[in-house]
Amino acid sequence: MAARIPKAGAVTVRRAVPEDAPAIAAIHVTAWHETYTGLLPDTMISALTVEVRQAWWAQLLSNPPATRGGAAYLAALDGTPIGFGTCNAQRSDVLAAAGFDGEISSLYVLRAAQGRGAGRALMARMATRLQRAEYRAAGLWVLRENAAGRRFFEGCGGTLPDGDAGLRVQGRFTEVAYGWRDLAPLTALAPDPGSGPGAPRPARRTAPPRARASGG
Protein backbone atom coordinates (compact mmCIF):
# COMPACT_ATOMS: atom_id res chain seq x y z
CA MET A 1 0.00 0.00 0.00
CA ALA A 2 1.16 3.53 -0.79
CA ALA A 3 1.58 6.00 2.06
CA ARG A 4 -1.16 8.41 3.09
CA ILE A 5 -1.13 11.47 0.85
CA PRO A 6 -0.75 14.86 2.60
CA LYS A 7 -3.59 17.30 2.00
CA ALA A 8 -1.13 20.16 1.47
CA GLY A 9 2.53 20.71 0.83
CA ALA A 10 5.10 21.40 -1.87
CA VAL A 11 5.82 19.06 -4.77
CA THR A 12 9.48 18.17 -5.26
CA VAL A 13 11.15 16.06 -7.93
CA ARG A 14 14.58 14.44 -7.71
CA ARG A 15 16.59 11.65 -9.30
CA ALA A 16 15.61 8.26 -7.94
CA VAL A 17 18.21 6.14 -6.13
CA PRO A 18 18.25 2.40 -5.29
CA GLU A 19 16.84 3.08 -1.82
CA ASP A 20 13.69 4.43 -3.50
CA ALA A 21 12.80 1.01 -4.96
CA PRO A 22 10.18 0.13 -2.25
CA ALA A 23 8.40 3.48 -2.57
CA ILE A 24 8.40 3.43 -6.37
CA ALA A 25 7.19 -0.18 -6.43
CA ALA A 26 4.26 0.69 -4.14
CA ILE A 27 3.34 3.67 -6.33
CA HIS A 28 3.70 1.59 -9.48
CA VAL A 29 1.32 -1.14 -8.33
CA THR A 30 -1.25 1.26 -6.82
CA ALA A 31 -1.26 3.53 -9.87
CA TRP A 32 -1.48 0.52 -12.20
CA HIS A 33 -4.63 -0.64 -10.40
CA GLU A 34 -6.10 2.87 -10.34
CA THR A 35 -5.40 3.48 -14.01
CA TYR A 36 -6.09 0.15 -15.69
CA THR A 37 -8.87 -1.54 -13.74
CA GLY A 38 -11.65 -2.01 -16.27
CA LEU A 39 -9.32 -1.21 -19.18
CA LEU A 40 -7.03 -4.24 -19.07
CA PRO A 41 -7.74 -7.90 -18.20
CA ASP A 42 -7.83 -8.57 -14.45
CA THR A 43 -5.13 -11.22 -14.85
CA MET A 44 -2.69 -8.62 -16.20
CA ILE A 45 -3.42 -6.23 -13.34
CA SER A 46 -3.18 -8.84 -10.59
CA ALA A 47 0.13 -10.12 -11.99
CA LEU A 48 1.82 -6.84 -11.04
CA THR A 49 2.79 -7.17 -7.37
CA VAL A 50 4.84 -4.94 -5.09
CA GLU A 51 7.34 -7.76 -4.49
CA VAL A 52 7.94 -8.25 -8.21
CA ARG A 53 8.16 -4.53 -8.93
CA GLN A 54 10.44 -3.83 -5.98
CA ALA A 55 12.97 -6.37 -7.18
CA TRP A 56 12.73 -4.97 -10.71
CA TRP A 57 13.19 -1.37 -9.57
CA ALA A 58 16.05 -2.24 -7.23
CA GLN A 59 17.88 -3.85 -10.14
CA LEU A 60 17.15 -0.97 -12.52
CA LEU A 61 18.18 1.77 -10.10
CA SER A 62 21.32 -0.08 -9.00
CA ASN A 63 22.39 -0.96 -12.55
CA PRO A 64 20.75 1.53 -14.92
CA PRO A 65 20.95 0.73 -18.63
CA ALA A 66 23.69 2.50 -20.53
CA THR A 67 21.42 4.76 -22.55
CA ARG A 68 22.22 8.41 -23.21
CA GLY A 69 19.98 10.61 -21.11
CA GLY A 70 18.34 7.71 -19.29
CA ALA A 71 17.06 8.54 -15.80
CA ALA A 72 14.34 7.81 -13.24
CA TYR A 73 12.74 10.53 -11.13
CA LEU A 74 10.68 10.46 -7.96
CA ALA A 75 8.05 13.07 -7.11
CA ALA A 76 7.06 13.74 -3.51
CA LEU A 77 4.41 15.87 -1.84
CA ASP A 78 5.56 17.31 1.48
CA GLY A 79 8.15 14.50 1.55
CA THR A 80 5.70 11.67 0.75
CA PRO A 81 6.42 9.83 -2.54
CA ILE A 82 3.49 10.24 -4.92
CA GLY A 83 4.77 9.55 -8.43
CA PHE A 84 7.65 8.68 -10.69
CA GLY A 85 8.77 8.89 -14.29
CA THR A 86 11.48 7.50 -16.53
CA CYS A 87 13.07 8.74 -19.74
CA ASN A 88 15.60 7.29 -22.16
CA ALA A 89 16.49 6.89 -25.80
CA GLN A 90 13.53 6.09 -28.01
CA ARG A 91 12.89 2.34 -28.08
CA SER A 92 10.15 2.39 -30.72
CA ASP A 93 11.54 2.10 -34.23
CA VAL A 94 8.38 3.71 -35.60
CA LEU A 95 8.64 6.79 -33.37
CA ALA A 96 12.40 7.02 -33.87
CA ALA A 97 11.88 7.00 -37.64
CA ALA A 98 9.29 9.77 -37.22
CA GLY A 99 11.92 11.96 -35.54
CA PHE A 100 11.10 11.38 -31.87
CA ASP A 101 14.58 10.36 -30.74
CA GLY A 102 13.88 10.61 -26.98
CA GLU A 103 11.26 8.75 -24.98
CA ILE A 104 9.16 9.33 -21.87
CA SER A 105 8.98 5.65 -21.01
CA SER A 106 6.79 5.83 -17.90
CA LEU A 107 4.86 8.34 -15.84
CA TYR A 108 2.61 7.52 -12.89
CA VAL A 109 1.10 9.74 -10.20
CA LEU A 110 -1.17 8.39 -7.47
CA ARG A 111 -4.78 9.42 -8.06
CA ALA A 112 -5.11 11.08 -4.65
CA ALA A 113 -2.15 13.33 -5.48
CA GLN A 114 -3.16 14.30 -9.00
CA GLY A 115 -3.93 17.92 -9.73
CA ARG A 116 -1.01 19.17 -7.59
CA GLY A 117 1.42 19.64 -10.50
CA ALA A 118 3.50 16.50 -9.91
CA GLY A 119 2.90 15.08 -13.37
CA ARG A 120 3.90 18.32 -15.09
CA ALA A 121 6.94 18.69 -12.85
CA LEU A 122 8.06 15.16 -13.74
CA MET A 123 7.53 15.81 -17.45
CA ALA A 124 9.55 19.02 -17.22
CA ARG A 125 12.42 17.34 -15.40
CA MET A 126 12.56 14.47 -17.89
CA ALA A 127 12.36 16.82 -20.88
CA THR A 128 15.24 18.84 -19.44
CA ARG A 129 17.25 15.66 -19.01
CA LEU A 130 16.62 14.61 -22.61
CA GLN A 131 17.36 18.08 -23.94
CA ARG A 132 20.69 18.24 -22.10
CA ALA A 133 21.53 14.82 -23.55
CA GLU A 134 21.06 16.40 -26.99
CA TYR A 135 17.80 14.77 -27.95
CA ARG A 136 15.69 16.90 -30.26
CA ALA A 137 12.22 15.53 -29.51
CA ALA A 138 10.36 13.01 -27.40
CA GLY A 139 7.52 10.56 -27.84
CA LEU A 140 5.58 8.11 -25.70
CA TRP A 141 2.82 5.53 -25.84
CA VAL A 142 -0.39 5.55 -23.83
CA LEU A 143 -3.28 3.10 -23.74
CA ARG A 144 -5.92 4.27 -26.21
CA GLU A 145 -8.71 3.87 -23.66
CA ASN A 146 -6.81 5.79 -20.96
CA ALA A 147 -8.82 8.99 -21.37
CA ALA A 148 -7.35 10.73 -18.31
CA GLY A 149 -3.79 10.01 -19.38
CA ARG A 150 -4.47 11.23 -22.90
CA ARG A 151 -6.00 14.47 -21.64
CA PHE A 152 -2.94 15.02 -19.47
CA PHE A 153 -0.47 14.59 -22.34
CA GLU A 154 -2.57 16.78 -24.61
CA GLY A 155 -2.59 19.41 -21.87
CA CYS A 156 1.21 19.21 -21.85
CA GLY A 157 1.24 20.01 -25.58
CA GLY A 158 1.60 16.46 -26.91
CA THR A 159 0.27 15.81 -30.40
CA LEU A 160 -0.59 12.63 -32.25
CA PRO A 161 1.97 11.69 -34.93
CA ASP A 162 0.61 11.29 -38.44
CA GLY A 163 -0.32 7.96 -39.98
CA ASP A 164 0.86 4.61 -38.73
CA ALA A 165 3.39 6.18 -36.35
CA GLY A 166 0.58 7.10 -33.99
CA LEU A 167 -0.96 3.69 -33.37
CA ARG A 168 0.24 0.24 -32.34
CA VAL A 169 -1.46 -2.97 -31.28
CA GLN A 170 0.06 -4.73 -28.26
CA GLY A 171 -1.63 -8.10 -28.03
CA ARG A 172 -5.09 -7.53 -26.59
CA PHE A 173 -4.86 -3.75 -26.32
CA THR A 174 -4.04 -0.76 -28.48
CA GLU A 175 -1.82 2.22 -27.73
CA VAL A 176 -1.62 5.67 -29.27
CA ALA A 177 1.48 7.85 -29.44
CA TYR A 178 2.02 11.42 -28.33
CA GLY A 179 5.02 13.43 -29.37
CA TRP A 180 6.81 16.72 -28.84
CA ARG A 181 8.87 17.99 -31.77
CA ASP A 182 10.39 20.66 -29.54
CA LEU A 183 11.36 19.87 -25.94
CA ALA A 184 11.48 23.52 -24.85
CA PRO A 185 7.73 23.83 -24.09
CA LEU A 186 7.92 20.71 -21.93
CA THR A 187 10.91 21.99 -19.97
CA ALA A 188 8.94 25.20 -19.31
CA LEU A 189 6.20 23.32 -17.45
CA ALA A 190 8.34 23.70 -14.30
CA PRO A 191 11.53 25.64 -13.43
CA ASP A 192 14.86 24.39 -14.73
CA PRO A 193 16.25 22.13 -11.96
CA GLY A 194 19.71 23.45 -12.73
CA SER A 195 18.74 27.05 -12.06
CA GLY A 196 18.97 26.79 -8.30
CA PRO A 197 18.10 24.81 -5.19
CA GLY A 198 14.68 24.18 -3.79
CA ALA A 199 11.44 22.61 -4.91
CA PRO A 200 9.82 23.44 -8.24
CA ARG A 201 7.27 26.23 -8.10
CA PRO A 202 3.71 25.31 -9.12
CA ALA A 203 3.81 24.57 -12.83
CA ARG A 204 2.49 27.23 -15.19
CA ARG A 205 -0.32 26.12 -17.47
CA THR A 206 1.10 26.40 -20.95
CA ALA A 207 -1.07 25.86 -23.99
CA PRO A 208 0.39 24.62 -27.01
CA PRO A 209 -1.50 12.61 -18.77
CA ARG A 210 4.47 2.42 -19.92
CA ALA A 211 4.36 6.02 -21.40
CA ARG A 212 1.56 3.98 -20.04
CA ALA A 213 0.81 6.83 -17.84
CA SER A 214 -1.37 8.36 -15.23
CA GLY A 215 -0.43 12.01 -14.89
CA GLY A 216 -1.37 14.81 -12.55
Buried (B, 14 or more C-beta within 10 A) or exposed (E): EBBEBBEEBBBBBEEBEEEBBBBBBBBBBBBBEBBBEEBBEEEBBEEBEBEEBBEBBBEBBEEBEEBEBBBBBBBBBBEBBBBBBBBBBBEBEBBBEBBBBBBBBBBBBBBBBBEBBBBBBBBBBBBBBBBEBEBBBBBBBBBBBBEBBBEBBBBBBBBBBEEEBBBBEEEEBEBBBBBBBEBEBBBBBBBBBEEEEEBBEEBEEEEEBBBBBBBB
